[in-house]
């Protein structure tokens, strides 16, 4: 478990607009909705990797294990 300093907590809560306890209780759909509400844009997960980012981000992205809706539709159509 990580601990965060009081000043960092206040800064995060000020920028995000929610208390950290509430943020930690959000599920993935809540996090996506929060990002969409704050930025006005939807999150998009790209299957193609940027070779400069391998090893610095998500292991799923680094190993090409993100499945897009197009991949799923192609597999369904193949059945």
Backbone as JSON Lines, residues from 0, in Angstrom:
{"i":0,"aa":"X","n":[0.84,-1.18,0.0],"ca":[0.0,0.0,0.0],"c":[0.88,1.23,0.0]}
{"i":1,"aa":"X","n":[0.51,2.2,-0.77],"ca":[1.25,3.44,-0.84],"c":[0.62,4.49,0.08]}
{"i":2,"aa":"X","n":[1.46,5.36,0.59],"ca":[0.95,6.49,1.36],"c":[1.28,7.75,0.59]}
{"i":3,"aa":"X","n":[0.46,8.75,0.78],"ca":[0.64,10.0,0.05],"c":[0.64,11.13,1.07]}
{"i":4,"aa":"X","n":[1.49,12.11,0.84],"ca":[1.59,13.24,1.75],"c":[0.35,14.12,1.7]}
{"i":5,"aa":"X","n":[0.18,14.88,2.75],"ca":[-1.01,15.73,2.86],"c":[-1.04,16.8,1.76]}
{"i":6,"aa":"X","n":[0.1,17.39,1.45],"ca":[0.14,18.42,0.41],"c":[-0.18,17.82,-0.96]}
{"i":7,"aa":"X","n":[0.37,16.64,-1.24],"ca":[0.08,15.97,-2.51],"c":[-1.39,15.59,-2.59]}
{"i":8,"aa":"X","n":[-1.95,15.14,-1.47],"ca":[-3.38,14.79,-1.42],"c":[-4.24,16.01,-1.75]}
{"i":9,"aa":"X","n":[-3.93,17.13,-1.14],"ca":[-4.71,18.35,-1.39],"c":[-4.61,18.78,-2.85]}
{"i":10,"aa":"X","n":[-3.39,18.69,-3.41],"ca":[-3.21,19.07,-4.82],"c":[-4.0,18.15,-5.74]}
{"i":11,"aa":"X","n":[-3.94,16.86,-5.5],"ca":[-4.69,15.92,-6.34],"c":[-6.19,16.14,-6.23]}
{"i":12,"aa":"X","n":[-6.67,16.3,-5.03],"ca":[-8.1,16.53,-4.84],"c":[-8.55,17.82,-5.49]}
{"i":13,"aa":"X","n":[-7.69,18.85,-5.46],"ca":[-8.04,20.12,-6.09],"c":[-8.11,19.96,-7.61]}
{"i":14,"aa":"X","n":[-7.17,19.24,-8.2],"ca":[-7.13,19.09,-9.66],"c":[-8.18,18.11,-10.16]}
{"i":15,"aa":"X","n":[-8.44,17.06,-9.42],"ca":[-9.39,16.05,-9.86],"c":[-10.81,16.44,-9.51]}
{"i":16,"aa":"X","n":[-11.0,17.09,-8.37],"ca":[-12.32,17.52,-7.96],"c":[-13.07,16.52,-7.1]}
{"i":17,"aa":"X","n":[-12.4,15.45,-6.69],"ca":[-13.0,14.45,-5.82],"c":[-12.03,14.09,-4.7]}
{"i":18,"aa":"X","n":[-12.55,13.69,-3.54],"ca":[-11.65,13.21,-2.49],"c":[-10.98,11.9,-2.92]}
{"i":19,"aa":"X","n":[-9.76,11.66,-2.46],"ca":[-9.03,10.47,-2.85],"c":[-9.72,9.18,-2.44]}
{"i":20,"aa":"X","n":[-10.43,9.19,-1.32],"ca":[-11.15,7.99,-0.9],"c":[-12.21,7.62,-1.93]}
{"i":21,"aa":"X","n":[-12.89,8.63,-2.45],"ca":[-13.91,8.39,-3.46],"c":[-13.28,7.91,-4.77]}
{"i":22,"aa":"X","n":[-12.14,8.45,-5.13],"ca":[-11.45,8.03,-6.35],"c":[-11.0,6.58,-6.24]}
{"i":23,"aa":"X","n":[-10.49,6.2,-5.08],"ca":[-10.02,4.82,-4.9],"c":[-11.16,3.83,-4.94]}
{"i":24,"aa":"X","n":[-12.39,4.27,-4.66],"ca":[-13.55,3.38,-4.69],"c":[-14.18,3.27,-6.07]}
{"i":25,"aa":"X","n":[-13.75,4.11,-7.02],"ca":[-14.31,4.06,-8.36],"c":[-13.89,2.79,-9.08]}
{"i":26,"aa":"X","n":[-14.77,2.24,-9.86],"ca":[-14.43,1.12,-10.74],"c":[-13.89,1.67,-12.05]}
{"i":27,"aa":"X","n":[-13.61,0.77,-12.97],"ca":[-13.05,1.19,-14.26],"c":[-14.04,2.07,-15.02]}
{"i":28,"aa":"X","n":[-15.32,1.72,-14.98],"ca":[-16.32,2.53,-15.68],"c":[-16.44,3.92,-15.06]}
{"i":29,"aa":"X","n":[-16.33,4.0,-13.74],"ca":[-16.36,5.3,-13.07],"c":[-15.16,6.15,-13.42]}
{"i":30,"aa":"X","n":[-13.99,5.52,-13.53],"ca":[-12.79,6.26,-13.91],"c":[-12.91,6.78,-15.34]}
{"i":31,"aa":"X","n":[-13.41,5.95,-16.24],"ca":[-13.58,6.37,-17.63],"c":[-14.58,7.51,-17.71]}
{"i":32,"aa":"X","n":[-15.68,7.42,-16.96],"ca":[-16.68,8.49,-16.95],"c":[-16.1,9.78,-16.38]}
{"i":33,"aa":"X","n":[-15.25,9.66,-15.36],"ca":[-14.63,10.84,-14.76],"c":[-13.7,11.53,-15.77]}
{"i":34,"aa":"X","n":[-12.91,10.74,-16.48],"ca":[-12.01,11.32,-17.49],"c":[-12.82,11.99,-18.59]}
{"i":35,"aa":"X","n":[-13.89,11.33,-19.02],"ca":[-14.72,11.91,-20.08],"c":[-15.38,13.21,-19.62]}
{"i":36,"aa":"X","n":[-15.84,13.25,-18.37],"ca":[-16.46,14.46,-17.84],"c":[-15.45,15.6,-17.72]}
{"i":37,"aa":"X","n":[-14.21,15.27,-17.32],"ca":[-13.2,16.31,-17.13],"c":[-12.63,16.83,-18.45]}
{"i":38,"aa":"X","n":[-12.44,15.92,-19.43],"ca":[-11.76,16.31,-20.68],"c":[-12.71,16.5,-21.84]}
{"i":39,"aa":"X","n":[-13.9,15.9,-21.76],"ca":[-14.82,15.97,-22.88],"c":[-14.47,14.99,-23.99]}
{"i":40,"aa":"X","n":[-13.5,14.11,-23.75],"ca":[-13.07,13.13,-24.75],"c":[-13.21,11.74,-24.16]}
{"i":41,"aa":"X","n":[-13.43,10.77,-25.05],"ca":[-13.49,9.39,-24.59],"c":[-12.1,8.78,-24.64]}
{"i":42,"aa":"X","n":[-11.84,7.84,-23.73],"ca":[-10.56,7.15,-23.73],"c":[-10.52,6.15,-24.86]}
{"i":43,"aa":"X","n":[-9.38,6.06,-25.52],"ca":[-9.2,5.09,-26.58],"c":[-7.92,4.32,-26.31]}
{"i":44,"aa":"X","n":[-8.02,3.01,-26.34],"ca":[-6.86,2.17,-26.13],"c":[-6.42,1.64,-27.48]}
{"i":45,"aa":"X","n":[-5.23,1.99,-27.89],"ca":[-4.72,1.59,-29.19],"c":[-3.98,0.26,-29.09]}
{"i":46,"aa":"X","n":[-4.19,-0.57,-30.09],"ca":[-3.52,-1.86,-30.1],"c":[-2.08,-1.73,-30.59]}
{"i":47,"aa":"X","n":[-1.82,-0.8,-31.48],"ca":[-0.46,-0.63,-32.01],"c":[0.4,0.09,-30.98]}
{"i":48,"aa":"X","n":[1.58,-0.43,-30.81],"ca":[2.49,0.12,-29.81],"c":[3.4,1.18,-30.4]}
{"i":49,"aa":"X","n":[3.76,2.09,-29.57],"ca":[4.82,3.04,-29.9],"c":[6.1,2.44,-29.34]}
{"i":50,"aa":"X","n":[7.07,2.08,-30.17],"ca":[8.27,1.39,-29.66],"c":[9.02,2.17,-28.59]}
{"i":51,"aa":"X","n":[8.8,3.48,-28.52],"ca":[9.48,4.27,-27.5],"c":[8.89,4.06,-26.12]}
{"i":52,"aa":"X","n":[7.68,3.51,-26.04],"ca":[6.99,3.37,-24.76],"c":[7.01,1.96,-24.21]}
{"i":53,"aa":"X","n":[7.57,1.01,-24.92],"ca":[7.58,-0.37,-24.44],"c":[8.39,-0.43,-23.15]}
{"i":54,"aa":"X","n":[7.82,-1.05,-22.16],"ca":[8.5,-1.2,-20.88],"c":[8.26,-0.06,-19.92]}
{"i":55,"aa":"X","n":[7.59,1.01,-20.37],"ca":[7.34,2.14,-19.49],"c":[5.86,2.31,-19.17]}
{"i":56,"aa":"X","n":[5.02,1.49,-19.76],"ca":[3.59,1.67,-19.54],"c":[2.92,0.37,-19.18]}
{"i":57,"aa":"X","n":[1.77,0.18,-19.73],"ca":[0.98,-1.01,-19.44],"c":[1.65,-2.25,-20.02]}
{"i":58,"aa":"X","n":[1.76,-3.32,-19.23],"ca":[2.31,-4.55,-19.78],"c":[1.43,-5.13,-20.88]}
{"i":59,"aa":"X","n":[0.12,-4.87,-20.82],"ca":[-0.77,-5.35,-21.88],"c":[-0.45,-4.68,-23.21]}
{"i":60,"aa":"X","n":[-0.15,-3.38,-23.17],"ca":[0.23,-2.68,-24.39],"c":[1.59,-3.17,-24.89]}
{"i":61,"aa":"X","n":[2.51,-3.37,-23.98],"ca":[3.85,-3.79,-24.37],"c":[3.85,-5.17,-25.0]}
{"i":62,"aa":"X","n":[2.92,-6.03,-24.61],"ca":[2.86,-7.4,-25.13],"c":[1.79,-7.58,-26.19]}
{"i":63,"aa":"X","n":[1.21,-6.49,-26.68],"ca":[0.16,-6.53,-27.71],"c":[-1.02,-7.39,-27.28]}
{"i":64,"aa":"X","n":[-1.45,-7.26,-26.06],"ca":[-2.57,-8.07,-25.56],"c":[-3.85,-7.26,-25.39]}
{"i":65,"aa":"X","n":[-3.91,-6.09,-25.98],"ca":[-5.13,-5.3,-25.97],"c":[-5.97,-5.77,-27.16]}
{"i":66,"aa":"X","n":[-7.21,-6.15,-26.92],"ca":[-8.1,-6.59,-27.98],"c":[-9.08,-5.46,-28.28]}
{"i":67,"aa":"X","n":[-9.12,-5.06,-29.53],"ca":[-10.04,-4.0,-29.93],"c":[-11.37,-4.6,-30.34]}
{"i":68,"aa":"X","n":[-12.39,-3.76,-30.42],"ca":[-13.71,-4.23,-30.82],"c":[-13.68,-4.75,-32.26]}
{"i":69,"aa":"X","n":[-12.81,-4.2,-33.09],"ca":[-12.68,-4.68,-34.46],"c":[-12.17,-6.12,-34.47]}
{"i":70,"aa":"X","n":[-11.22,-6.44,-33.6],"ca":[-10.72,-7.81,-33.5],"c":[-11.82,-8.77,-33.07]}
{"i":71,"aa":"X","n":[-12.61,-8.36,-32.11],"ca":[-13.69,-9.21,-31.62],"c":[-14.74,-9.42,-32.72]}
{"i":72,"aa":"X","n":[-15.1,-8.36,-33.43],"ca":[-16.07,-8.49,-34.51],"c":[-15.56,-9.4,-35.61]}
{"i":73,"aa":"X","n":[-14.27,-9.32,-35.93],"ca":[-13.7,-10.19,-36.95],"c":[-13.76,-11.66,-36.53]}
{"i":74,"aa":"X","n":[-13.5,-11.94,-35.26],"ca":[-13.58,-13.31,-34.76],"c":[-15.02,-13.83,-34.77]}
{"i":75,"aa":"X","n":[-15.97,-12.97,-34.44],"ca":[-17.38,-13.36,-34.46],"c":[-17.82,-13.64,-35.89]}
{"i":76,"aa":"X","n":[-17.42,-12.78,-36.83],"ca":[-17.77,-12.98,-38.23],"c":[-17.18,-14.25,-38.8]}
{"i":77,"aa":"X","n":[-16.01,-14.64,-38.29],"ca":[-15.34,-15.86,-38.77],"c":[-16.07,-17.12,-38.32]}
{"i":78,"aa":"X","n":[-16.85,-17.01,-37.25],"ca":[-17.59,-18.18,-36.77],"c":[-18.72,-18.45,-37.69]}
